[in-house]
Amino acid sequence: MLRRMLSAGLAALLGAMALPAAAQTGGGTLRVYHRDNPPSASIHEEATISTAAAFMGVFNNLFIFDQSMERATTENLTPELATSWAWNDDQTRLTLRLREGVKWHDGKPFTSADVKCTWDTVTGRRNAGWRKSPRRGWYSNLQEVVTNGEHKVTFVLARPQPSFMSILASGFSVVYPCHVDGRAMRQAPIGTGPFRMAEFRPNATIRLVRNPDYWRPGRPYLDAIEYRIIRNRSTRNLAFVAGEFDMTFPYDLSPAVLREIREQQPRAECRMVPSNVATQLLINREQAPFDNADVRRAISLAVDRQALIDIMGEGQFVRSGILLPPPHGAWGLTPEDLADVPGYGRTVEENRAEARAIMQRLGYSADRPLRIKVFTRELPSYRDPAVIVIDHLKSIHIEATLEIQDTSIWYTTMGRRAFGLAVNQSGLGLDDPDTVFYEGFACGSERNYENYCNPEVTRRVDEQSATLDPARRRSLVREIDLLLQRDVARPMLYHGTAGTCWYPHVRGITVGVNSIYNHWRMEDVRLAPR
């Protein structure tokens, strides 16, 4: 029998032992600039770190990846609202005992009903007033959530699924209150977490304050966290260098910008890490001329990926498939795997010669180019590669103009498929195939923006998801990723690195190396005397 049980008391003791007694002091406001205006504060409705990082401290998970460990893995799970958990013999029923005495920020008691309501809403079985549920596909194998009294709950799966523990530990898998209308969670979220929402002024400020009734004694250390929204990249970085902020927004810095910050402010502590964020092309298969497979192939062949890597990442970014490549990722494709994928193998000129021949067969030429729009989000990490892609497309008789959209409408535009070609970034909540395959490529998924649907891919995705042997599962995942790349399902440009900086008086920050979404509970962060 496979069992997984943890004692909350032991975890709390180990957490307390991790810091010297003299360091267990609190107070102060952590000042962080925010790069963007979050579309809302509702983590379950959004798909961006702009929401996840800023509001993760308001909530709790059932269990979470250890916030002090850089790598999010199932070997590093810490109990939160669940105190212990166990699988049945055939690994289809995960039963959790829930923490007693926990209160929501409005004083109502937390119970098993809240857990059931949360996942019934995520999966579409309950209407809580949400506009969307971008991670519904993560739970396609979840049959039901069953309560047994107020402090016990069971997740019932249709089949075994090795990824399920990781899915529940993701920073996106927070527990919502059953008694609060989902629409209210967009501006004034109620959680059980270490911080309470004090203020959310779009395009201005987000302020979280210490929860005095937090179930974990002595946490959080901070009195408050204040995010000030500064959209201009130069302005916010200059403000950090000048000491206006204690910390940059997580993963906001490109290699070039991080280097400049280090030169201007050598006291800053900075980390440049793999982000598990892939920059990619989205091609809407239902909109002409992109409904033509030849056009999609030509576009993929036209892009000079190494030029993008050199310009955007100073050579630090890497070419890969959908999943984070080794050594930081466990599942991604290597350059050798990609040798015969359109746009990866051969020389740039050989690829473009084939692409031009395709476009000429379709009736396009230098005198009669295909004119399109390239959509992207109003962030430098989206906009800058989009400009380069537009330049590359000129080489195959495609003239494109840039259509930039604010974050507040970007995901709505993508969800409505109101685009033809877009440059996007897809941050993977986990280094696990299930989340990206079911979220991005399953037929009918909310985040399958291109309307890609391949029954053979679906069959293989289900097979790898249920495979318990890690080596066999890895082999299946490689086959699926290669199939998606050859099918030009979502042409990948590169996997990036991203930087975060803070001043030495900020203690307890851990920057994750295999996902950008999972390390922002912030209850262990503290400010030392300057």
N, C-alpha and C positions, 0 to 999 in steps of 0.2 A: 504494500500500500504506500502510495506517495503522499506524504504529509508535509504541510508547510505551516509551522506554528511559531509565533514570536510572542514574547512577553513584553508588554508595554513598560512595565516597571524596570526590566533589565535594560531596555533601550534608553529609557530616561536616565538611568544611572550611568550608562556608558556616555551619553551625551554630556552629562554634568562633569564627568571625569576628563572630558576632552580639553577643558580649559582650566587654567590655574584659578584658584579661588579668588585671587585678587582681581581677576579679569571679569568676574561675574557682576559687572556694574552696568547700569543702563542710563538712558536719558539722551536727549538731543534729537534733532531733526536731520535726517539724511536728505540731502538736496541732490536731485538727479534731474538732468535735462531729459526731456522726451522728444524724440525725433519727429513725432507725427501726431495727428489727431486720431485717437482710437475711434473706430466706428461706433462702439458702445463698450460698456463695462461688463457685458454678459459673456463670460468665457465660453460657455457652451454654444453660443450663437456665432462666434467669430473664429477666424482662422489665421490670426496675425499675432506676432509677439507684441505689437503695439497694445493689444488688450491683455494678453496672457501675462507679460512681465509686470505690468502696472497693477493688475488686480489679483494676482495669484495670492498675495498676502491676506486677502479678505476671506479666503476659503480654506477648507481642508479636503484632502482625499480620504479614502478609506485607509490606504497606505500609500507611501510615496517613496521615490528614490531618495536615498540618503543625501541630504543637502550639502554634506561636507565632502562628498566623493565626486570627482570630475566626470566619471563615466557612469551613465545610468544603465544599470543591469539588474536582473532579478536577484543577484547575489547581494545587492545593497538596498534592501527594502526596509523601511521604517514604518511602524504602525502610527496611524493618526486616529481617525474616527473608528477604525477597527482595532481591537486589541490582539486578536489572534485569528487565524484562518486555517482551513484544512480542506483538502480535496477528498472526494470519495474514491473508491478503488478504480473505476474506469475513467476518472478525471473529467467528468461531465458536470459535477456539482461542487461548487466552491462555497463553503459555508463560513461565515464570519461572525464573530462575537463583537458587539459594538460597545464603545465606551459609554459608560453611564455618567449622568450628571452634566453632560455638555449642553450648553445653551447657545441658541442663535443670538445674533447681535441685538435682536429686539426682545430678548428674554424668554422666548418660547423654547421648550425642550427639544433637543434632537432625538429622533427615534428611527427605527427601521423603516417607518413609513416614508421618511425623507429620502432614504436610499432608493426605495422602490419607485417613488415619484420621479426622482432624477432620471433613472435609466428607462423608465416607461416613457418619459418625455423625449429623451435622446433617440430612442428607437421608433418613435412615432405612435406608440400605443396610447399616449395621453396628450391632450392639448393643453399646454400651459401658456399659450399666447406667444410662443416663439415665432420668429419670422423664418428661421432656418435652423437646421441641425447638421452642420458640415461633417461631423464624424459619425453619422448614423451607420455608415458602412463598416465601421470598426466592429459593430455589434451585430452583424448579420448572423452570427452563430449563436447569439443569445436568445434562448427561447422565452425565458421569463425570469423575473425576480420574485422570490417567495419570502415573505416575512414569517417569523415564528416568535411571537411576542414582540416587545418593544426594542429588544437588544440583540436580536439574532436575524440574520438574513442569508439567503442562499441564491447564488447566481446559477441558473440551470442552462447548460449548453447543449446543443444538438449533437455535438461530437467533441472529442478532445481538441484543444487548441493551445499549443505551447506558448503563444504570445499573450494569452489573456491576462496574466498577472502584470506584464509590462503595460498593457493597455490601461488597466485600472490605476497604475502608478503614474501615468503621464500627468503633466501639469494641466492638461486639458480635461482631466477626469475628476473634477471637483464635485462635491455634493452640494445640491441646491435645497432650499427649504420648500417643503410641500405647501406651506400656508401662504407663500408670497407669489403673487401673480408674476409670471415670467416677464411681462412687459416692464415691470418695475425694476427688474434686475439690470436693465440696460443703462439706467442712470443712477440708481440708488441701491446697489446690490447688498443683500443681507447674507452673511456667512457665519461660520463658526471660527474663522481664522484668527491669527494673532493681531490683525489690524481691522479697524472699522472704517467704512467710507465716511469721510467728513465733507469732501467737496469734489465735484467733477464739473468743471467748466470747460466745455469743448473749446479747443484752440487756445486754451489759457493754462489751466491748472488742474492737477489731480492731487488730492491730499488725503492720505490715510493716517489714522491716529491709533495709538495703542489700545488694544482691547483689554480693559482691566479685569474682565471675567474669563480670560482665556484659560482653557482646561489644562494647559501645560504650565506648571508653576514656574515663575521667574522669567517667562518669555511673554512678549518679545522684549529685547533690551531697549530698542528705540522708542522714543515718545511718538515719533511721527516720521512718515516718508512723504516728501513733497516733490512731485514731478512738475516741471514747468515746460510747456510745449513750445519748442523753438524749431520752426520748420527749416530755416536756412542753415545749411551745414556749416558754413564758415562762421556764422554768428555763434552757434552753440559751441563749437570747438574753441573759439576764442574765449568764450565765457568760462569754459572749463579751465583753460590755461590760466586765466586771470583769477581763478579761485572762487568764482561765483557758485560753482557746483562741487560737490564731493565726489561725484561719479558721473561718467557718461552713461547714456542709455546702453543697455547690453547689446553687444555685437553690432554696434553702429559704425565702427571705424574700418575703413579700408586699409590695406597695408601702407599706402602712401600717406594717408591722414594720420595713422598711428605713429609713423616715423616722425612726422612733423610735430606731433604733440610731445613725443619723447625729447626732441631737440629743443623745444621751447619750454618744456616743463619737466626737467630731468627727475624731479621728485616723484612724479606720477608712477604708479605701479600699473603695468599694462599687460594684457594677455591677448595674443593672437592665436586663435584656435580654429580647427575645423568646425564649421557651423552645422553640418548636415542640412544645409540649404542648397538646393540645386537651382541654378538659373537655366531657364528652358524656354522653348517656343511652344505656344499653344496655337494649334491650327484647327479652326472650327470646320469639321467635316460636313456640316450641313449647309455651309454657305459657299456659293460659287465665287471664284473658281477653285476654292480649296477642297471642294468635294471630289476633285480629280486627284487620284493617287499620284499621278505623274507630277503635278504641281507641288504636292507635298514633298516628294522626293527631291525635286529640283531645289526647293528652298533649303532643305537639310544639307544638300551638297554644296550650296553656295557659301555657307558660313565657314569662316576660318576660325576654328575654335582656339588654336594656339595663339592667334593674334589677340583674341579676346582675353585669354589667360594672361598674356604678357602685358596688355594695356590695363586691364582692370585689376589684376592681382599681382603685378610685378613678378610673374612667373610662379607664384605660390599656389594658384588654383590648380585643379587637376581635371582631366577629362575622365569621364566615367559614364555609366548608365544611370538608372534612376536612383539606386541606393548608394549610400556613402561607401567609397572604396577603401580598401585596406591602405595603411595599417590601422587607421582610426575606426573604420567601419568593419562590421563582420560579414557583410553580404554583397558589397558592391563589385562591379566588374573592373577588371584590370585593362590597361591599354592593349594588351595582347588579345584579350577577349573581343575587343572592338575592331579588330583589324579589317574585317569585311563588312562593317556597318556603314551605310551611306553617310559621308561627311567625316568619317574618322580615318579610314585607311587611305592610301595613295597620297599624292601631293594635292595641294590646294588647286593648282591649275588643272590637274587631271579631273578633279571633282567638278570644277566649274565648267570645264569643257563639256562634260556629260550633261550638266544642268542646262547650259545654253542650247545644246542640241534638243533637249526635251522641250524647252520653251519655244524654240523655233518651229518644232513639229506642231506645236499648239497655236502657231500663228503670231508669236511675239518676236520682236526684234528691237534693235537700237532705235529705229524710226517709229516703231509701234510697240512701246513698252506696256507691260501690265501695270496699271496704277492702283495702288491699294493704300490702306491706312495700317499702321502698326500701333496697336494700343499698348500702353504701359501705365504703371502706377507712379504717382508723384513722389518718388524717392530716388536719390542718386544711384542706389544699387540696382534699380530697375531702369531708370532713364538712360544712364550712361551706356550700358550694353545695348539698349534698344537703338541708340544713335549709331553705334558701330554696325549692328546688324543691318540697318537701313543702307549704310554705305556698301556692305557686302552684297546686298541684293541687287545693287546697280549693275554688278558684273554679269548678271544673268537676265537683263532686260526687265527688271522690276523696279519701278519708281514708287517709293513709299513716302508718306508723310507721317509724322509722329502725332499721335492722339494721347495726351497725358490726362490721367484721371486722378482725382483726389481719393485717398483711402476710403473716405465715407461712402463712395459709390463704386469703387473698384470691384469689390467682391460681388456686388449686386450685378454689375455689368457682366462679369464672368459667369455668374450663376444663370443669368438670362440668356447666355450665349449671344450677346449683342456685340460681337466682334468677329473679325475674320482671322487676323493674325495678331498675336500678342507676345510680348516678352514678359515673362512671369518669373517669380521665385517661389519655389515650393519648399517650405521648411518642414522637415519630417519630425513629427512629434516624438518618434522613437526610432532607434536603429533596429527596426524589425520589418520584414516584408509585408506583413498583413496590413499594417496601417496605410502604407503607400499604395499597395495593390487595390485594396477594397475602396479606399477613399478616392483615388485618382483614376482608376481604370475599370472598375466594376460597372457593368451596364446599368444605367439609371442613377448612378451616384450623384449627389448634389455637386460634388467637386470634380466630376468627370466633365470638365468644361468643354472638351472637344467632341463629346458624344461618341467616344470610341467604344465599340462593343464587338468583342471577338469571343464567340462561345468556346473556342479552344483555349484561349487565355483564361477564361472563367473557370473551366474545368481544371486547369493546371494550378491556378491560384488556390482553389479549394483543396486540391490534393496536397500542396505544400503546407497549407495552413494546418492540416490535420496530421502531418507527419511528425512523429515524436523523435525519430533518429536525426540528430543535428547534421550529420554528414549528408544523408539523403536529402534532407530539406534544403541544404545549401546548394546541392546540385540542381534540384528543381527550380530554386529561385534564380540561379544563373541562367537556366534555359528560358525562363519567363522573361527576364530582363532583356536578354538578347532578342527574343521574339518581338518584344515591344519596340526595341530600337530598330530592328529591320523593318517593322511594320510602320515606322515613322509615326508611332502613336503620339509621342510627345518629345520632339527632338531636344536632347540635352545639350547645353552649351558648356557648362562646367560646374563643378562643386567648389564652393568658395571657402575661404577662411575669413574670419571677422574678429575685430578687436574691441576690447572693453578696457577702460582705464579708470582708476580711482586714486585718491590720495592715501598716504600711509596711515592716517588716523582712522580710516575705514577698515574695520576688521570683520572677518567672518564671511567674506565674499568668496564664492566658489563658482567658477565659470565652467559650465559643462562643455565637454568636447565631442559629444555625439548627438546633441540636440540643443536647440536654443530655448526650449520652452519649459524645462523641468526644474530649474534651480532658483526660483524667485519667491519662495515662501517668506524669506527675509527675517524670520523670527530669531535667528542666531547672529544677525548682523549687529554690530555695535560701533560706537564712536569712541575712540581713545582720546585722551587729552592731547591737544596739539602742542 
